[in-house]
Amino acid sequence: MTTQALTYIVVGMTFALYIGIAIWSKAASTKDFYVAGAGVRPLTNGMATAADWMSAGSFISIAGMIAFSGYDGSVYLMGWTGGYVLLALLLAPYLRKFGQYTVPDFIGERYYSHSARVVAVICLVFICFTYVAGQMRGVGVVFSRFLEVEITTGVFIGMAVVFFYAVLGGMKGITYTQVAQYCVMIFAYITPAIFVSLLVTGNPVPQLGLSSEVLDGSGLRVLEKLDRVLVDLGFVPYTDGSKSMIDVFTITLVLMAGTAGLPHVIVRFFTVPKVSDARKSAGYALVFIALLYTTAPALAAFARLTFIDTVNNTAYTAAPSWVKTWEDIGLIAWLDKNEDGVIQYAAGDAFEGAPAFTEGRGEHGQKLVGNVPQDNTNEVYVDRDIMMLASPEIANLPPWVLALVAAGGLAAALSTAAGLLLVVSSSISHDLLKKTLMPAINEKQELFYARIAAAAAVCFAGYLGINPPGFVAQVIAFAFGLAAASLFPAIFLGIFVRNMNREGAIAGMLSGLLFTAAYIVYFKFVNPAASNPDNWWLGISPEGIGVMGMLINFAVAFTVSRFTARTPEHVKALVDDVRIPSGAGVAHRH
Amino acid sequence: MQNTPDNDNSNVEVYHHRADNLPAHGSHDEEVLTEDRVRDYWRANVRLLLILLAVWFTVSYGFGILLVDWLNRFSLFGFKLGFWWAQQGSIYVFVILIFVYVALIGRIDRRFGVDDDDAGNKRREEQP
């Protein structure tokens, strides 16, 4: 059986499974649709949260990002796991106690204001669509590489599946499909990592393999060898970074606070029965996430080492077939600068920008590129996204592993896309329609509008997947920066500062939001040429600026709340109630 | 059908127990949550949070970022120590921290009688 046929079978089977689960768990009420009836067990919710959180980006890109940035890649590892500590300790249990359906719900009730609710809805919709665009691109990449269909067809198939279980099943359908998707995803990630670890070090546990000796008789450990090889080729050592300390610090903090403020993650904690379950399920979620996030740096180091071993100083005609497969879809390119027919890999970009392939093939059969060569010896362009997807081929694994990786990549993309789309649709039907614009609608109508909103969101996400904005990568910085500068402080203050009032919270959210957005837009879109440490404020890059936005938010909120009307008593009572886990309310002295 | 009236009765009884327990003004009954009690519970919770967040900060921002160059001079099973904290160690500690919080806050919940697990709810309901 060919690899492709096998891939079709594995992917087809997983899709059938997801649809089967959706039919079995159809949502009957708005509570089912928004929060799965609040009856999900903590372990189940932990697994679903992990699938919700780990996107196509985590599955496909993170190993590659670490492989090509070494120590600097730590910001993603710490940032995207450490956020769960903030979530479990500072937000999730109290939001569960509050017990409504959405994040804007909490902000609207806590700050007794429709404007606050609407500001939260706007932040949320923007964050979610930014994210969804990336997921749909992931679906397209996996389909075009492994199933050799047009990206457009791939996106349509993905849309159809998400449409089916998100629109029909709502949160209930999504929860149980996410559990299945987590299992597919983690199995697909760990399997090639184990084989690659065995191949490079002989140790079957990737996390331990990372510190083992390389099986090449040199007696060097993996990271020692990698440091040496990279320095020889003109790179900085793998275990040292090239980012400044303040940048690493702020980016990590933005990713953590952003993670804790991302609405599709928070809403998962509304689905468990009790406050103590919300705490536990954050713990389980992090266990399931850590499984992938501790494997990723190992896979990254092995893949980088093997990539250099196989590609550098190899004649193009003798290069392994995966080099050519990835070259065919444009994620690897080779520009034979010294015309010796041998691939040379070194520090620096081989040429300016992404490869612009010209017609025809070179004398060795390589695809020709028309880019302006850079003045260095590096001849290889490689897209970092291929590191994970190519790992089965790099390690010469059997075809079923490749099929599994394709199914895993799709599971990662679809689970996150579905979670995001649900959050968008529920904040439109619940917060915008039911609570703000059309309070007269009954539950059945609200459920109907929720389904319509979900369907519309799926279509819009599909549009973004087929016509991806050229700046997806830049926009991701936006999503985390905005979540860190707007939603996270507003929720945190709402729980921990009893006297925080409406005026303070709204002024804080708006100033954090505007400052962060202006800084990112200026350096990413208006004047990208000026984006270097000399021009940055305190040397903080646009990726890390959300930290300053967050501090501004806190400062403005405290200042404004001092000089404006005090928080009403019934809202203070709400805060008291949210702070204690048990159901009985607080007795207030009169 | 026979069960339904029984269940209804027991619910009514529970309801009465609870009603009896509601705060007579100024009463300091064990199971009644006064503002003082909520404040003390909240203080205990915040103290626990500060300790755990100090650990959270130390392993990631401390060991993984601020002290990384100094720690990299030491080696742990073939890892440079600072690099290990940044890419492995901090993640393991994060997982442990959440479960430590679950266990310790559970104890505090029970001490203040605000736990929401079945045992806690039952105890409160059975309180005469």
Interface residues (C-beta under 8 A of the other chain):
Chain A: I66 Y71 G73 S74 L77 M78 T81 G82 Y84 V85 A88 L89 L90 Q207 L210 S211 S212 E213 R221 V222 L223 E224 T239 M245 V248 F249 T252 L253 K274 V275 S276 R279 K280 A282 G283 L286 V287 A290 Y293 T294 P297 F496 D576 R579 I580 P581 S582 G583 A584 G585 V586 A587 H588 R589 H590
Chain B: R18 L22 P23 H25 G26 V32 L33 T34 E35 V38 Y41 W42 N45 V46 L49 L52 L53 W56 S60 Y61 G64 I65 L66 V68 N72 L76 F77 G78 F79 K80 F83 W84 A86 Q87 Q88 S90 I91 Y92 F94 V95 L97 I98 F99 Y101 V102 I105 G106 D109 G113 V114 D115 D116 D117 G120 N121 R124
